[in-house]
Amino acid sequence: MIELSGVHKSFGSKQILRGVDLSVARGESFVIIGGSGTGKSVTLKCILGLIAPDQGVIKVDGEEVTQTGDRDAFLSRFGMLFQGAALFDSIPVWQNVAFRLLRGTLKRPHSEAREIAIEKLRRVGLSPDVADQFPAELSGGMQKRVGLARAIAADPEIIFFDEPTTGLDPIMAGVINDLIREIVVEMGATAMTITHDMTSVRAIADKVAMLHGGKIRWTGKAADIDSGQDPYVQQFITGAPTGPIETLR
């Protein structure tokens, strides 16, 4: 469903991606791990076509991202759960969830969009009365659920999750992880998550790749990550201060 071959990206003299190769199967839950500043978010932005790679090929369902003619139709295939939820403070919850359904190529009648929003809120465990509240009235965990409801509102084929458990307590993080796994399986969607939370990795991943220094250092099944011998992966998942990953002291 998603394929990257030899993808490079620099900003000025700073090299971020240095030949990334990835292959994500249709219906797979794929997780990219790595420290801050290793290029995880840049990779997602390149796949979405928000950033053009300097070199390499990116294909979504066999189509090159850089040669996509109808951008609206292309982006309508994606859903996104942003880090920090990224809700619009000035509009009520249901309009946040139905944001794409109220405009553009996916536009639905106002009443239908509201019904869909309420149903998606139910799916993530929020009652209908939340629909008319504003984001500032909700807890962090509820805001994250609203963000998840928005990500699935248009029934996308592909869903991106950007650090889905950041800022949540362990219990709520577990709830979000379970919801992500359930929803991805129910929808049959292809999921791609970037995170440094190993609890999330173990809960939602079918396959894992580690990005470090602009390159994929290891790729394998989630079940194999703890028994793997790659020194980068082992240092990352154990949090060891010494190893091939340089740390500031």
Buried (B, 14 or more C-beta within 10 A) or exposed (E): BBBBEBBBBBEEEEBBBBBBBBBBEEBBBBBBBBBEEBBBBBBBBBBBBEBEBBEBBBBBEEEEBEEEEEEEEBBBBBBBBBBEBBBEEEBBBBBBBBBBBBEEEBEBEEEEBBBBBBEBBBBBBBEEEBBEBBBEEBEBBBBBBBBBBBBBBBEBBBBBBBBBBBBBEEEBBBBBBEBBBEBBEEBEBBBBBBBBBBEBBBBBBBBBBBBBBBBBBBBBEBEEBEEBEBBBBBBBBEEEEEBEBEEEE
